[in-house]
Amino acid sequence: MALSDLSNPSESERDEIVRRCRESNFALYSSPPAQDDSTIRRQLRSFADAFGLRIAEAHRSGGEEGIVALRVSNAPSQRGYIPYSTKGMNWHTDGYYNAPDNLISAFVLHCFQQAAAGGTNDILDPEILYIRLRDDHPAYLNALMHPQAMTIPENVEEDGSVRPVSVGPVFYPDAATGRMQMRYTARTRSIEWRDDPATREAEAWLREYLPAGDPLMVRVRLEPGQGVLNNNVLHNRTAFENGSDADHTRVIFRVRFHNRIGDT
């Protein structure tokens, strides 16, 4: 989907993005690449406003604007966290560790600069996965909808701040729209699954199914000016290698939202 101006999508451009998000929960777009950090941040705030989105980034790296630049970093608040490294990221939805009253319902990834190699994302609409489970493994689906299916333990940051324990389902209906949302991570450390056979089997099935791929999975490598707006879809990231020049140093801007994309 080509946008003439990221900060001010036309009515037809907005309608097409909404249509795609209503149909598959995400829309890929391209826009004229911005030349500096501050311009992108301003454009992304206006872009979010066009879809009625409420920025939710109360994140250690979000700053006052709630917009995070995902780049390799050794800053104290980012060092040791995979998003700020060249490592691959396993399947997850954004904000899976958030408390039930602070859920992430949508986000945008926007490319400022891409790496010299790697940095590919796979994307899957969680509603597709819900249908696969409903049709083939209903007992697994029931287990994953249990209100205590997945627990992320408390985490204490280097600065002493505490992220409280998060307990909740993997699949749950959005409170405002009734559309199915997902809260998931394929990580195996710092996560606790409900201790019953159906949940353990469901978690193992997810870890096997997602890497194998779904026919409706989409693979994308964002280039400068390109992005994906979505209702918190499942996604991953391959490892990447930055180049020796600044133009091939990967920088992806991320903005998270509390509500789903308007009219979806």
N, C-alpha and C positions, 0 to 999 in steps of 0.2 A: 504494500500500500504506500504510494508516494504522497508525501505531504509537502506542500509548497512552503509552509512556515510552521515549524514545530510549535511555536508559541501561540499560534492562532489558526488551528485547523478550520477549514471551511465547513459549512454545514454538510455538504456531501461527503467530505473526508471523514468528519465525525460520524455520520450515519453509517458509513461503510465499516469503520472500526468497530462501532457498536454492534453491527450485524455479525461481524466475524467473531466478536467476543461472546455474543449471545449464542452463536452456533457451536463454537469450539473452546470458549473461555480464554482465547488469546488472539492477538493480532500482531503480525510483524509489520513494521513500517520503515520507511526511509525518509530522510529529510536532509537539507543542505547542512554539511558538517559545520559545527561552530568552531571558532578559532581560539577560544579561551574558556577557562573554568567558570568564571562568573556568568558568561553568556549562557552556557548550558544550564546552569542552576536556575537562572531567571526563566529560560524557555521551559524547563521541566515543570516549574511551578505553574506557569500559565497553561501548559498542556494538561496537567492534573485538574486544574480548575474547569477546563472545557468538558471534562467527563464527571464533574461533581464529586471528585475524590478528596478525602480528608487525609492529609499527610500524617503518618503515624510514627515516624522515626524518632522515638525516644531512645536513641542508640548512642553508645559511647563515641561513635565516629560520625554521628549525624550533624553535630553542630546545631546552631539555632534554626537552620533552614530545614532540618530533617532530611537532608540529601547526602548520601554517602558515596564517596569515590572509592571504588574497589580497585586497589593497585597494590603492588608489592610494597610492603612497609615494615620498618623495624621500630615504629613508634611504640612507646610503652603500652598504649591502649589497644594496639593491633598486633603486636609481635606474638607469634605462636598460634594465631588464628588462621585457619586454612584459607578463608576468602582473601587474605592479604599476603598470600604466598603464591608460588607458581604451581602448587600441587593441584591435582584433580579434586573435585568435590563430588561426593556420592549423591544418590537421589535424595531429594528432600523438597519440602515446601518451605517457604520463608516464614520465619517467626514461629517455628514449631515449638520453641521453648517458651513462648509467651504465655502468660496467665490467661485463663478463660475470659476474663473481662478486658483483655488487651489483644484480641486476635487480629492477625493480618489477613485481610480478605482479598487484597489485590496488590500488585507492585509493577513497576516498570524498570527494565534494564535498558540503558542507553549507552551506546558505544561512542567514546571520545577518541580513543586510540586502540588499535588491536595489536596483539603480539606478533612477533615474526613467524611463530609457528604454534599450533595448538589453540586452546581457548574456545573449543567448540561446545555448544550446549545441545542436549537432547531435551525435548519438551513433550509432555503427555498431559492431556486434559484429565483431571482426576475423575470426572464423571464417566469417562471411558473405563477407567479401572474399576469404578463402582459397578458398572454394568457387567464387566467380566466376572467379578466376584458374585454379583447377584445371580447371574445365570449359571455359573459353574461351581461356585463354592459358597452357598448362602450361609453356612455355619461360620465360615471365616468372616464374612461380612458382619454378621451379628456380633461376633467377638470384637471386631474392630470398631463397632459403634458403641461399645460399652463405655460408660462415662469414666472408667478408670483403666482404659485399655493401655495407655502409654503415659509414663511418668518421666519427666526430665528433672533430675535432682537439683537442689539449690546449688548455685555457683557463686563463689566469692571472687571478685576481680582483684587485680593487684593493688588498686587504690582503696580497697576495703569495701567497696559497694557490693551489694548482694542482689543477685537475681533469684527471686524466690522459686521454690519448687513449683512445677507446672504439671497438673494431672488432668487428663481429659481423653476424649475419644480420638480415633484416627479420622473417621468420617462423621460429619455432623451437618445438619441443615443450617444454612445462613439464616440468622434471626429475622432479617428484613425481607428476604426474597423467597426463602424456602429452598433455594438451589443448594446442591450438595457441595460442601467444602471439604478440604482434607488437611490434616495436620500430621506430618510424617517426616521421619529421617531414617535413612538406612544405616546410620552410624551404629556401632556396637558398644562404644564406650559412653559412659555418663548417660545411660538410658536404662529404664526399667520397664519391662512389659508385664502386664497382668499375668499372674502365675496360674494359668489354667491351660489344658491341652489345646483347646481351639485357638486361643490367642497365640500360643507358641507356634502352632502349625501355620496360622495366618501370617505371622511375622516372617517365618521361614519362606513361605510362598512368595511374599512380596520381594524379599531379597533375591530370590531366584528369578522371578518373572521380569522384573524391571531391567536388569542388565541384559536379559535375553532379547528384549525389544518387543514392542507391540506394533501391529501393522499401521496403526494411526499415530505412531510416534513421529515427531518432526525433529530433524537435525538442522541446526543453524550455526553459522559462524558470523557474528555481527561485525560489520565494517563501520568505519566512522560515519556518524549520522544516522545509523540504523538502530532500531530498538524493538523491544517486545513489550506490549502492554497486556496485562493478563489478570485474571481472577485467581491469583496464587496457584498456578499450575505446578505440577511435579516437574522438576528439572535437575540436571546435573551440570558438571563442567569438566572437560578434560584438562589435563595438565598443559601448561604452555611454556614457551621460551621467548623471553623478550629479546629484541635485537640490540645492537650496540648504539643505535641512534634513538632519539626521543620519539620519533614518529612511529616506532615499532615497540613502544613500551605500553603494555596493556593498561587501559584506564576505562572502567565501566562505571557509569553512575547508576545508583540504585535508589529508588524512592518507594517506600512502602505506604500502604493505605489501610485504614480501618474498615472501609466500606467497599463493596463491589463497584465495578465500573457502572456508571449510570445507565439505566434501562436494560441491564442484563440480568 
